[in-house]
């Protein structure tokens, strides 16, 4: 009960800026969940998939790689292109295009994490300014020798300023951390997939030449 009351007081004290910051936090959480789910699909274990696919080709099974995930979709695409007689250089370029499409898909929505991380502190700062204005307005109503601790408008203004600042940072910092982490993971995993696909293109072309 006390915790609920504390959260309720925090929301009320933060003022009007709590609404956009709440929307930011919900949007950021939704993007984070979606990106983590997508990263599980591109786990970057491309070398294992390629090693398995090459092993099947060496064993005489001239069939498209079977498996789930973007890496297998790209390998199946390359297998079809190779069956049509495409050279290894062209296969590698095709792999680069497919991986670029995958990276572009993975990056969708990331701009919103950047926007949240960059603008949430300024929204909090706006709430801070509004709170300070309210505090000074409360002081202007008070007599010269009156007790400030009994001025409710002054206290509300100071509380609003502090809560708005803290909430803006509380929303912005996780968004910045998540943005940089996810960005690094996307680039790292798509790079590993691209290298694995290039290895596959080299391998299937080399095996075809030796037949």
C-alpha positions as CSV (number, residue, x, y, z in Angstrom):
1,X,0.0,0.0,0.0
2,X,2.8,2.4,0.9
3,X,4.6,1.5,-2.4
4,X,1.5,2.3,-4.4
5,X,1.1,5.6,-2.5
6,X,4.7,6.4,-3.3
7,X,4.4,5.7,-7.0
8,X,1.2,7.7,-7.1
9,X,2.8,10.6,-5.3
10,X,5.8,10.4,-7.7
11,X,3.4,10.6,-10.7
12,X,1.5,13.5,-9.3
13,X,4.6,15.5,-8.2
14,X,6.2,15.1,-11.6
15,X,3.6,17.2,-13.3
16,X,2.5,17.2,-16.9
17,X,5.9,15.9,-18.3
18,X,5.2,12.5,-16.7
19,X,2.8,11.7,-19.6
20,X,5.2,11.9,-22.5
21,X,7.9,10.3,-20.4
22,X,5.5,7.4,-19.6
23,X,4.8,7.0,-23.3
24,X,8.6,7.0,-24.0
25,X,9.2,4.3,-21.4
26,X,6.4,2.1,-22.8
27,X,7.6,2.6,-26.4
28,X,11.2,1.9,-25.4
29,X,10.3,-1.3,-23.6
30,X,8.3,-2.5,-26.6
31,X,11.2,-1.8,-29.0
32,X,13.7,-3.6,-26.6
33,X,11.5,-6.7,-26.4
34,X,11.1,-6.8,-30.2
35,X,14.8,-6.3,-30.9
36,X,15.9,-8.9,-28.4
37,X,13.4,-11.4,-30.0
38,X,14.8,-10.6,-33.4
39,X,18.4,-11.0,-32.2
40,X,17.6,-14.5,-31.0
41,X,16.7,-15.3,-34.6
42,X,20.0,-14.0,-36.0
43,X,22.1,-15.5,-33.2
44,X,25.1,-15.3,-35.5
45,X,25.8,-19.1,-35.4
46,X,26.4,-19.0,-39.2
47,X,29.6,-21.0,-39.2
48,X,27.8,-24.0,-37.7
49,X,25.1,-23.7,-40.3
50,X,27.6,-23.4,-43.1
51,X,29.8,-26.3,-41.8
52,X,26.7,-28.5,-41.7
53,X,25.6,-27.4,-45.2
54,X,29.1,-28.0,-46.7
55,X,29.3,-31.4,-45.0
56,X,26.0,-32.4,-46.7
57,X,27.3,-31.3,-50.1
58,X,30.6,-33.2,-49.6
59,X,28.5,-36.3,-48.7
60,X,26.8,-36.1,-52.1
61,X,23.5,-34.4,-51.0
62,X,23.2,-31.7,-53.5
63,X,20.2,-30.1,-51.8
64,X,19.4,-26.7,-50.3
65,X,20.3,-26.3,-46.6
66,X,17.4,-27.0,-44.3
67,X,16.9,-25.1,-41.1
68,X,15.2,-22.2,-39.4
69,X,16.4,-18.6,-39.2
70,X,17.7,-15.9,-41.6
71,X,21.0,-17.7,-42.2
72,X,19.3,-20.7,-43.7
73,X,17.2,-18.5,-45.9
74,X,20.3,-16.8,-47.3
75,X,22.1,-20.1,-47.8
76,X,19.1,-21.5,-49.6
77,X,19.1,-18.4,-51.8
78,X,22.8,-18.9,-52.6
79,X,22.3,-22.6,-53.3
80,X,19.7,-21.7,-55.9
81,X,21.9,-19.1,-57.5
82,X,24.8,-21.5,-57.6
83,X,22.6,-24.2,-59.2
84,X,21.9,-21.6,-61.9
85,X,25.7,-21.4,-62.6
86,X,26.5,-18.1,-60.8
87,X,30.2,-17.5,-60.1
88,X,31.7,-17.3,-56.6
89,X,32.3,-13.6,-56.9
90,X,28.6,-13.1,-57.8
91,X,27.5,-15.4,-55.0
92,X,29.5,-13.3,-52.5
93,X,27.9,-10.1,-53.8
94,X,24.5,-11.7,-53.6
95,X,25.3,-12.7,-50.0
96,X,26.3,-9.2,-49.1
97,X,23.0,-7.9,-50.5
98,X,21.0,-10.4,-48.5
99,X,22.8,-9.6,-45.3
100,X,22.3,-5.9,-46.0
101,X,18.6,-6.5,-46.2
102,X,18.7,-8.4,-43.0
103,X,20.6,-5.6,-41.2
104,X,18.2,-3.0,-42.5
105,X,15.3,-5.1,-41.2
106,X,17.0,-5.4,-37.8
107,X,17.6,-1.7,-37.6
108,X,13.9,-0.7,-38.1
109,X,12.6,1.1,-35.0
110,X,16.1,1.7,-33.6
111,X,15.7,5.4,-34.4
112,X,13.0,5.6,-31.7
113,X,15.4,4.4,-29.0
114,X,17.8,7.1,-30.1
115,X,15.1,9.7,-30.0
116,X,14.0,8.6,-26.5
117,X,17.6,8.6,-25.2
118,X,18.3,12.1,-26.7
119,X,15.1,13.9,-25.9
120,X,13.9,12.4,-22.6
121,X,16.4,14.5,-20.5
122,X,15.1,17.7,-22.2
123,X,11.5,16.8,-21.4
124,X,12.6,16.3,-17.8
125,X,14.4,19.6,-18.0
126,X,11.2,21.3,-19.2
127,X,9.4,19.9,-16.2
128,X,12.3,21.2,-14.0
129,X,11.8,24.7,-15.4
130,X,8.0,24.5,-14.9
131,X,8.6,23.4,-11.3
132,X,11.0,26.2,-10.6
133,X,8.6,28.7,-12.0
134,X,5.9,27.4,-9.7
135,X,8.3,27.6,-6.8
136,X,9.2,31.2,-7.5
137,X,5.5,32.0,-7.9
138,X,4.9,30.6,-4.5
139,X,7.7,32.7,-3.1
140,X,6.2,35.8,-4.7
141,X,3.0,35.3,-2.8
142,X,4.8,34.9,0.5
143,X,5.6,37.6,2.9
144,X,9.1,38.6,3.6
145,X,9.3,37.0,7.1
146,X,6.9,34.0,6.5
147,X,8.1,30.4,7.0
148,X,8.9,28.8,3.5
149,X,8.2,25.4,4.9
150,X,4.6,26.2,5.2
151,X,4.3,27.4,1.6
152,X,2.6,24.5,-0.2
153,X,3.1,26.0,-3.7
154,X,6.8,26.4,-3.1
155,X,7.2,22.8,-1.9
156,X,5.2,21.5,-4.9
157,X,7.3,23.5,-7.3
158,X,10.5,22.1,-5.9
159,X,9.2,18.6,-5.8
160,X,8.0,18.9,-9.4
161,X,11.4,20.1,-10.6
162,X,13.3,17.3,-8.9
163,X,10.9,14.5,-9.9
164,X,10.8,15.7,-13.5
165,X,14.6,15.8,-13.7
166,X,15.0,12.3,-12.1
167,X,12.3,10.8,-14.3
168,X,13.8,12.2,-17.5
169,X,17.2,10.7,-16.7
170,X,15.5,7.4,-15.6
171,X,14.0,7.0,-19.0
172,X,16.9,8.3,-21.1
173,X,19.8,6.3,-19.5
174,X,18.4,2.8,-20.1
175,X,17.3,3.8,-23.7
176,X,20.9,4.9,-24.5
177,X,22.4,1.8,-23.0
178,X,19.9,-0.5,-24.9
179,X,20.5,1.4,-28.2
180,X,24.2,1.0,-28.1
181,X,24.0,-2.7,-27.0
182,X,21.5,-3.7,-29.6
183,X,23.3,-1.7,-32.3
184,X,26.6,-3.5,-31.5
185,X,24.9,-6.9,-31.5
186,X,23.1,-6.3,-34.8
187,X,26.3,-5.3,-36.6
188,X,28.3,-8.1,-35.0
189,X,25.9,-10.8,-35.8
190,X,25.2,-9.7,-39.3
191,X,28.9,-9.5,-40.0
192,X,29.4,-13.1,-38.8
193,X,26.5,-14.2,-41.0
194,X,28.0,-12.4,-44.0
195,X,31.4,-14.0,-43.4
196,X,29.8,-17.4,-43.1
197,X,27.8,-16.9,-46.3
198,X,31.1,-16.0,-48.1
199,X,32.7,-19.2,-46.8
200,X,29.7,-21.1,-48.1
201,X,30.0,-19.5,-51.6
202,X,33.7,-20.3,-51.7
203,X,33.1,-23.9,-50.6
204,X,30.3,-24.8,-53.0
205,X,32.2,-23.2,-56.0
206,X,35.4,-25.1,-55.0
207,X,33.6,-28.4,-54.7
208,X,31.9,-27.9,-58.0
209,X,35.2,-27.2,-59.7
210,X,36.7,-30.4,-58.3
211,X,33.9,-32.6,-59.5
